Amino acid sequence: MKTFVANAFAVGRLFTIQKFPSHAAKRMPPTRKILDQKRNIWVDKLIV
């Protein structure tokens, strides 16, 4: 049971990092959220 909880927690953290890059800003290149009109989703664009 402990491993299941730990795995779920790790997966949750992964999804959180993907949704909110600011949490992992130190490890990730700077990105900006841009609305993709065609798919109607928010995507991360690299700030160059």
PQR file with spaces between the fields and no chain letter, atoms N, CA, C, O and H, PARSE charges and radii, in Angstrom:
ATOM       1  N    MET     1       0.836   -1.202    0.000 -0.4000 1.5000
ATOM       2  CA   MET     1       0.000    0.000    0.000 -0.0000 2.0000
ATOM       3  C    MET     1       0.876    1.261    0.000  0.5500 1.7000
ATOM       4  O    MET     1       0.573    2.243   -0.676 -0.5500 1.4000
ATOM       5  N    LYS     2       1.953    1.210    0.762 -0.4000 1.5000
ATOM       6  CA   LYS     2       2.825    2.388    0.830 -0.0000 2.0000
ATOM       7  C    LYS     2       3.394    2.734   -0.546  0.5500 1.7000
ATOM       8  O    LYS     2       3.450    3.902   -0.931 -0.5500 1.4000
ATOM       9  H    LYS     2       2.200    0.412    1.311  0.4000 1.0000
ATOM      10  N    THR     3       3.817    1.693   -1.285 -0.4000 1.5000
ATOM      11  CA   THR     3       4.410    1.956   -2.600 -0.0000 2.0000
ATOM      12  C    THR     3       3.367    2.552   -3.534  0.5500 1.7000
ATOM      13  O    THR     3       3.677    3.439   -4.329 -0.5500 1.4000
ATOM      14  H    THR     3       3.771    0.745   -0.972  0.4000 1.0000
ATOM      15  N    PHE     4       2.126    2.067   -3.441 -0.4000 1.5000
ATOM      16  CA   PHE     4       1.069    2.600   -4.298 -0.0000 2.0000
ATOM      17  C    PHE     4       0.872    4.093   -4.025  0.5500 1.7000
ATOM      18  O    PHE     4       0.769    4.897   -4.951 -0.5500 1.4000
ATOM      19  H    PHE     4       1.874    1.346   -2.795  0.4000 1.0000
ATOM      20  N    VAL     5       0.822    4.445   -2.752 -0.4000 1.5000
ATOM      21  CA   VAL     5       0.643    5.854   -2.384 -0.0000 2.0000
ATOM      22  C    VAL     5       1.824    6.678   -2.882  0.5500 1.7000
ATOM      23  O    VAL     5       1.647    7.777   -3.408 -0.5500 1.4000
ATOM      24  H    VAL     5       0.906    3.792   -2.000  0.4000 1.0000
ATOM      25  N    ALA     6       3.034    6.137   -2.711 -0.4000 1.5000
ATOM      26  CA   ALA     6       4.235    6.858   -3.146 -0.0000 2.0000
ATOM      27  C    ALA     6       4.214    7.063   -4.662  0.5500 1.7000
ATOM      28  O    ALA     6       4.547    8.140   -5.157 -0.5500 1.4000
ATOM      29  H    ALA     6       3.178    5.244   -2.284  0.4000 1.0000
ATOM      30  N    ASN     7       3.818    6.014   -5.395 -0.4000 1.5000
ATOM      31  CA   ASN     7       3.762    6.121   -6.855 -0.0000 2.0000
ATOM      32  C    ASN     7       2.724    7.160   -7.276  0.5500 1.7000
ATOM      33  O    ASN     7       2.985    7.987   -8.150 -0.5500 1.4000
ATOM      34  H    ASN     7       3.548    5.139   -4.993  0.4000 1.0000
ATOM      35  N    ALA     8       1.563    7.114   -6.659 -0.4000 1.5000
ATOM      36  CA   ALA     8       0.504    8.071   -6.987 -0.0000 2.0000
ATOM      37  C    ALA     8       0.987    9.495   -6.701  0.5500 1.7000
ATOM      38  O    ALA     8       0.717   10.421   -7.465 -0.5500 1.4000
ATOM      39  H    ALA     8       1.351    6.443   -5.949  0.4000 1.0000
ATOM      40  N    PHE     9       1.703    9.649   -5.591 -0.4000 1.5000
ATOM      41  CA   PHE     9       2.222   10.972   -5.226 -0.0000 2.0000
ATOM      42  C    PHE     9       3.228   11.449   -6.269  0.5500 1.7000
ATOM      43  O    PHE     9       3.202   12.610   -6.677 -0.5500 1.4000
ATOM      44  H    PHE     9       1.922    8.897   -4.971  0.4000 1.0000
ATOM      45  N    ALA    10       4.118   10.547   -6.701 -0.4000 1.5000
ATOM      46  CA   ALA    10       5.125   10.911   -7.703 -0.0000 2.0000
ATOM      47  C    ALA    10       4.453   11.290   -9.022  0.5500 1.7000
ATOM      48  O    ALA    10       4.827   12.279   -9.653 -0.5500 1.4000
ATOM      49  H    ALA    10       4.140    9.604   -6.370  0.4000 1.0000
ATOM      50  N    VAL    11       3.465   10.506   -9.433 -0.4000 1.5000
ATOM      51  CA   VAL    11       2.744   10.799  -10.677 -0.0000 2.0000
ATOM      52  C    VAL    11       2.023   12.141  -10.554  0.5500 1.7000
ATOM      53  O    VAL    11       2.028   12.946  -11.485 -0.5500 1.4000
ATOM      54  H    VAL    11       3.160    9.703   -8.921  0.4000 1.0000
ATOM      55  N    GLY    12       1.407   12.368   -9.405 -0.4000 1.5000
ATOM      56  CA   GLY    12       0.725   13.638   -9.167 -0.0000 2.0000
ATOM      57  C    GLY    12       1.679   14.812   -9.286  0.5500 1.7000
ATOM      58  O    GLY    12       1.340   15.847   -9.859 -0.5500 1.4000
ATOM      59  H    GLY    12       1.403   11.714   -8.648  0.4000 1.0000
ATOM      60  N    ARG    13       2.888   14.640   -8.734 -0.4000 1.5000
ATOM      61  CA   ARG    13       3.882   15.709   -8.820 -0.0000 2.0000
ATOM      62  C    ARG    13       4.294   15.934  -10.265  0.5500 1.7000
ATOM      63  O    ARG    13       4.481   17.074  -10.691 -0.5500 1.4000
ATOM      64  H    ARG    13       3.164   13.799   -8.268  0.4000 1.0000
ATOM      65  N    LEU    14       4.437   14.846  -11.025 -0.4000 1.5000
ATOM      66  CA   LEU    14       4.798   14.963  -12.440 -0.0000 2.0000
ATOM      67  C    LEU    14       3.753   15.796  -13.174  0.5500 1.7000
ATOM      68  O    LEU    14       4.090   16.731  -13.900 -0.5500 1.4000
ATOM      69  H    LEU    14       4.285   13.920  -10.679  0.4000 1.0000
ATOM      70  N    PHE    15       2.469   15.446  -12.975 -0.4000 1.5000
ATOM      71  CA   PHE    15       1.402   16.170  -13.660 -0.0000 2.0000
ATOM      72  C    PHE    15       1.381   17.632  -13.221  0.5500 1.7000
ATOM      73  O    PHE    15       1.150   18.534  -14.026 -0.5500 1.4000
ATOM      74  H    PHE    15       2.196   14.686  -12.385  0.4000 1.0000
ATOM      75  N    THR    16       1.625   17.848  -11.933 -0.4000 1.5000
ATOM      76  CA   THR    16       1.623   19.221  -11.423 -0.0000 2.0000
ATOM      77  C    THR    16       2.713   20.034  -12.091  0.5500 1.7000
ATOM      78  O    THR    16       2.499   21.185  -12.472 -0.5500 1.4000
ATOM      79  H    THR    16       1.813   17.116  -11.278  0.4000 1.0000
ATOM      80  N    ILE    17       3.893   19.425  -12.233 -0.4000 1.5000
ATOM      81  CA   ILE    17       5.018   20.124  -12.854 -0.0000 2.0000
ATOM      82  C    ILE    17       4.696   20.421  -14.316  0.5500 1.7000
ATOM      83  O    ILE    17       5.050   21.483  -14.829 -0.5500 1.4000
ATOM      84  H    ILE    17       4.067   18.490  -11.924  0.4000 1.0000
ATOM      85  N    GLN    18       4.023   19.482  -14.988 -0.4000 1.5000
ATOM      86  CA   GLN    18       3.679   19.699  -16.392 -0.0000 2.0000
ATOM      87  C    GLN    18       2.648   20.820  -16.530  0.5500 1.7000
ATOM      88  O    GLN    18       2.705   21.613  -17.470 -0.5500 1.4000
ATOM      89  H    GLN    18       3.735   18.620  -14.571  0.4000 1.0000
ATOM      90  N    LYS    19       1.709   20.879  -15.588 -0.4000 1.5000
ATOM      91  CA   LYS    19       0.668   21.895  -15.671 -0.0000 2.0000
ATOM      92  C    LYS    19       1.197   23.267  -15.263  0.5500 1.7000
ATOM      93  O    LYS    19       0.842   24.285  -15.858 -0.5500 1.4000
ATOM      94  H    LYS    19       1.663   20.234  -14.824  0.4000 1.0000
ATOM      95  N    PHE    20       2.039   23.280  -14.252 -0.4000 1.5000
ATOM      96  CA   PHE    20       2.548   24.542  -13.714 -0.0000 2.0000
ATOM      97  C    PHE    20       4.072   24.552  -13.729  0.5500 1.7000
ATOM      98  O    PHE    20       4.698   24.224  -12.721 -0.5500 1.4000
ATOM      99  H    PHE    20       2.328   22.453  -13.768  0.4000 1.0000
ATOM     100  N    PRO    21       4.679   24.923  -14.856 -0.5600 1.5000
ATOM     101  CA   PRO    21       6.136   24.891  -14.990  0.2800 2.0000
ATOM     102  C    PRO    21       6.842   25.794  -13.987  0.5500 1.7000
ATOM     103  O    PRO    21       8.032   25.610  -13.729 -0.5500 1.4000
ATOM     104  N    SER    22       6.133   26.769  -13.414 -0.4000 1.5000
ATOM     105  CA   SER    22       6.777   27.692  -12.483 -0.0000 2.0000
ATOM     106  C    SER    22       7.330   26.956  -11.265  0.5500 1.7000
ATOM     107  O    SER    22       8.310   27.392  -10.660 -0.5500 1.4000
ATOM     108  H    SER    22       5.166   26.918  -13.622  0.4000 1.0000
ATOM     109  N    HIS    23       6.692   25.830  -10.906 -0.4000 1.5000
ATOM     110  CA   HIS    23       7.180   25.048   -9.770 -0.0000 2.0000
ATOM     111  C    HIS    23       8.576   24.523  -10.039  0.5500 1.7000
ATOM     112  O    HIS    23       9.387   24.409   -9.120 -0.5500 1.4000
ATOM     113  H    HIS    23       5.896   25.475  -11.397  0.4000 1.0000
ATOM     114  N    ALA    24       8.863   24.202  -11.291 -0.4000 1.5000
ATOM     115  CA   ALA    24      10.156   23.622  -11.647 -0.0000 2.0000
ATOM     116  C    ALA    24      10.960   24.608  -12.490  0.5500 1.7000
ATOM     117  O    ALA    24      11.763   24.212  -13.334 -0.5500 1.4000
ATOM     118  H    ALA    24       8.204   24.295  -12.038  0.4000 1.0000
ATOM     119  N    ALA    25      10.733   25.888  -12.249 -0.4000 1.5000
ATOM     120  CA   ALA    25      11.351   26.913  -13.096 -0.0000 2.0000
ATOM     121  C    ALA    25      12.869   26.840  -13.048  0.5500 1.7000
ATOM     122  O    ALA    25      13.543   27.133  -14.036 -0.5500 1.4000
ATOM     123  H    ALA    25      10.080   26.210  -11.563  0.4000 1.0000
ATOM     124  N    LYS    26      13.403   26.448  -11.896 -0.4000 1.5000
ATOM     125  CA   LYS    26      14.858   26.413  -11.766 -0.0000 2.0000
ATOM     126  C    LYS    26      15.472   25.361  -12.678  0.5500 1.7000
ATOM     127  O    LYS    26      16.576   25.542  -13.191 -0.5500 1.4000
ATOM     128  H    LYS    26      12.856   26.209  -11.094  0.4000 1.0000
ATOM     129  N    ARG    27      14.750   24.259  -12.877 -0.4000 1.5000
ATOM     130  CA   ARG    27      15.293   23.167  -13.677 -0.0000 2.0000
ATOM     131  C    ARG    27      14.887   23.266  -15.144  0.5500 1.7000
ATOM     132  O    ARG    27      15.507   22.641  -16.005 -0.5500 1.4000
ATOM     133  H    ARG    27      13.853   24.112  -12.461  0.4000 1.0000
ATOM     134  N    MET    28      13.859   24.044  -15.427 -0.4000 1.5000
ATOM     135  CA   MET    28      13.331   24.093  -16.786 -0.0000 2.0000
ATOM     136  C    MET    28      13.667   25.428  -17.437  0.5500 1.7000
ATOM     137  O    MET    28      13.807   26.436  -16.744 -0.5500 1.4000
ATOM     138  H    MET    28      13.356   24.552  -14.727  0.4000 1.0000
ATOM     139  N    PRO    29      13.796   25.446  -18.755 -0.5600 1.5000
ATOM     140  CA   PRO    29      13.996   26.712  -19.464  0.2800 2.0000
ATOM     141  C    PRO    29      12.756   27.588  -19.313  0.5500 1.7000
ATOM     142  O    PRO    29      11.660   27.073  -19.095 -0.5500 1.4000
ATOM     143  N    PRO    30      12.916   28.894  -19.425 -0.5600 1.5000
ATOM     144  CA   PRO    30      11.765   29.795  -19.260  0.2800 2.0000
ATOM     145  C    PRO    30      10.710   29.554  -20.340  0.5500 1.7000
ATOM     146  O    PRO    30      11.021   29.503  -21.530 -0.5500 1.4000
ATOM     147  N    THR    31       9.480   29.409  -19.912 -0.4000 1.5000
ATOM     148  CA   THR    31       8.396   29.193  -20.867 -0.0000 2.0000
ATOM     149  C    THR    31       7.289   30.204  -20.608  0.5500 1.7000
ATOM     150  O    THR    31       7.205   30.797  -19.533 -0.5500 1.4000
ATOM     151  H    THR    31       9.228   29.450  -18.945  0.4000 1.0000
ATOM     152  N    ARG    32       6.449   30.388  -21.610 -0.4000 1.5000
ATOM     153  CA   ARG    32       5.304   31.277  -21.475 -0.0000 2.0000
ATOM     154  C    ARG    32       4.077   30.521  -21.959  0.5500 1.7000
ATOM     155  O    ARG    32       4.107   29.883  -23.012 -0.5500 1.4000
ATOM     156  H    ARG    32       6.518   29.906  -22.483  0.4000 1.0000
ATOM     157  N    LYS    33       2.996   30.594  -21.188 -0.4000 1.5000
ATOM     158  CA   LYS    33       1.768   29.911  -21.578 -0.0000 2.0000
ATOM     159  C    LYS    33       1.100   30.665  -22.724  0.5500 1.7000
ATOM     160  O    LYS    33       0.851   31.867  -22.633 -0.5500 1.4000
ATOM     161  H    LYS    33       2.971   31.112  -20.334  0.4000 1.0000
ATOM     162  N    ILE    34       0.817   29.940  -23.797 -0.4000 1.5000
ATOM     163  CA   ILE    34       0.162   30.550  -24.959 -0.0000 2.0000
ATOM     164  C    ILE    34      -1.047   29.686  -25.326  0.5500 1.7000
ATOM     165  O    ILE    34      -0.953   28.460  -25.367 -0.5500 1.4000
ATOM     166  H    ILE    34       1.020   28.964  -23.871  0.4000 1.0000
ATOM     167  N    LEU    35      -2.164   30.329  -25.588 -0.4000 1.5000
ATOM     168  CA   LEU    35      -3.381   29.598  -25.933 -0.0000 2.0000
ATOM     169  C    LEU    35      -3.310   29.130  -27.379  0.5500 1.7000
ATOM     170  O    LEU    35      -3.145   29.933  -28.298 -0.5500 1.4000
ATOM     171  H    LEU    35      -2.240   31.325  -25.555  0.4000 1.0000
ATOM     172  N    ASP    36      -3.437   27.816  -27.567 -0.4000 1.5000
ATOM     173  CA   ASP    36      -3.456   27.252  -28.921 -0.0000 2.0000
ATOM     174  C    ASP    36      -4.897   27.328  -29.419  0.5500 1.7000
ATOM     175  O    ASP    36      -5.762   26.592  -28.946 -0.5500 1.4000
ATOM     176  H    ASP    36      -3.570   27.164  -26.820  0.4000 1.0000
ATOM     177  N    GLN    37      -5.149   28.217  -30.373 -0.4000 1.5000
ATOM     178  CA   GLN    37      -6.520   28.471  -30.816 -0.0000 2.0000
ATOM     179  C    GLN    37      -7.168   27.232  -31.433  0.5500 1.7000
ATOM     180  O    GLN    37      -8.340   26.947  -31.185 -0.5500 1.4000
ATOM     181  H    GLN    37      -4.446   28.815  -30.757  0.4000 1.0000
ATOM     182  N    LYS    38      -6.394   26.498  -32.240 -0.4000 1.5000
ATOM     183  CA   LYS    38      -6.970   25.364  -32.961 -0.0000 2.0000
ATOM     184  C    LYS    38      -7.407   24.260  -32.003  0.5500 1.7000
ATOM     185  O    LYS    38      -8.505   23.717  -32.124 -0.5500 1.4000
ATOM     186  H    LYS    38      -5.443   26.730  -32.441  0.4000 1.0000
ATOM     187  N    ARG    39      -6.523   23.934  -31.040 -0.4000 1.5000
ATOM     188  CA   ARG    39      -6.840   22.832  -30.126 -0.0000 2.0000
ATOM     189  C    ARG    39      -7.489   23.331  -28.845  0.5500 1.7000
ATOM     190  O    ARG    39      -7.967   22.542  -28.030 -0.5500 1.4000
ATOM     191  H    ARG    39      -5.631   24.375  -30.942  0.4000 1.0000
ATOM     192  N    ASN    40      -7.502   24.676  -28.672 -0.4000 1.5000
ATOM     193  CA   ASN    40      -8.116   25.294  -27.499 -0.0000 2.0000
ATOM     194  C    ASN    40      -7.488   24.782  -26.203  0.5500 1.7000
ATOM     195  O    ASN    40      -8.190   24.455  -25.246 -0.5500 1.4000
ATOM     196  H    ASN    40      -7.114   25.317  -29.334  0.4000 1.0000
ATOM     197  N    ILE    41      -6.151   24.716  -26.190 -0.4000 1.5000
ATOM     198  CA   ILE    41      -5.439   24.328  -24.974 -0.0000 2.0000
ATOM     199  C    ILE    41      -4.276   25.288  -24.755  0.5500 1.7000
ATOM     200  O    ILE    41      -3.841   25.989  -25.668 -0.5500 1.4000
ATOM     201  H    ILE    41      -5.581   24.981  -26.968  0.4000 1.0000
ATOM     202  N    TRP    42      -3.789   25.297  -23.525 -0.4000 1.5000
ATOM     203  CA   TRP    42      -2.629   26.126  -23.211 -0.0000 2.0000
ATOM     204  C    TRP    42      -1.372   25.317  -23.472  0.5500 1.7000
ATOM     205  O    TRP    42      -1.259   24.167  -23.046 -0.5500 1.4000
ATOM     206  H    TRP    42      -4.143   24.727  -22.783  0.4000 1.0000
ATOM     207  N    VAL    43      -0.420   25.934  -24.183 -0.4000 1.5000
ATOM     208  CA   VAL    43       0.838   25.254  -24.474 -0.0000 2.0000
ATOM     209  C    VAL    43       1.994   26.122  -23.986  0.5500 1.7000
ATOM     210  O    VAL    43       1.876   27.343  -23.883 -0.5500 1.4000
ATOM     211  H    VAL    43      -0.511   26.867  -24.529  0.4000 1.0000
ATOM     212  N    ASP    44       3.114   25.463  -23.688 -0.4000 1.5000
ATOM     213  CA   ASP    44       4.302   26.179  -23.236 -0.0000 2.0000
ATOM     214  C    ASP    44       5.165   26.536  -24.433  0.5500 1.7000
ATOM     215  O    ASP    44       5.563   25.667  -25.208 -0.5500 1.4000
ATOM     216  H    ASP    44       3.210   24.471  -23.772  0.4000 1.0000
ATOM     217  N    LYS    45       5.446   27.804  -24.573 -0.4000 1.5000
ATOM     218  CA   LYS    45       6.353   28.248  -25.632 -0.0000 2.0000
ATOM     219  C    LYS    45       7.649   28.713  -24.978  0.5500 1.7000
ATOM     220  O    LYS    45       7.635   29.424  -23.973 -0.5500 1.4000
ATOM     221  H    LYS    45       5.123   28.510  -23.943  0.4000 1.0000
ATOM     222  N    LEU    46       8.766   28.300  -25.564 -0.4000 1.5000
ATOM     223  CA   LEU    46      10.056   28.734  -25.035 -0.0000 2.0000
ATOM     224  C    LEU    46      10.232   30.231  -25.242  0.5500 1.7000
ATOM     225  O    LEU    46       9.922   30.755  -26.312 -0.5500 1.4000
ATOM     226  H    LEU    46       8.777   27.723  -26.380  0.4000 1.0000
ATOM     227  N    ILE    47      10.721   30.911  -24.233 -0.4000 1.5000
ATOM     228  CA   ILE    47      11.032   32.331  -24.362 -0.0000 2.0000
ATOM     229  C    ILE    47      12.480   32.440  -24.808  0.5500 1.7000
ATOM     230  O    ILE    47      13.401   32.098  -24.066 -0.5500 1.4000
ATOM     231  H    ILE    47      10.972   30.486  -23.363  0.4000 1.0000
ATOM     232  N    VAL    48      12.668   32.917  -26.020 -0.4000 1.5000
ATOM     233  CA   VAL    48      14.029   33.010  -26.567 -0.0000 2.0000
ATOM     234  C    VAL    48      14.510   34.450  -26.463  0.5500 1.7000
ATOM     235  O    VAL    48      15.632   34.757  -26.866 -0.5500 1.4000
ATOM     236  H    VAL    48      11.920   33.195  -26.623  0.4000 1.0000
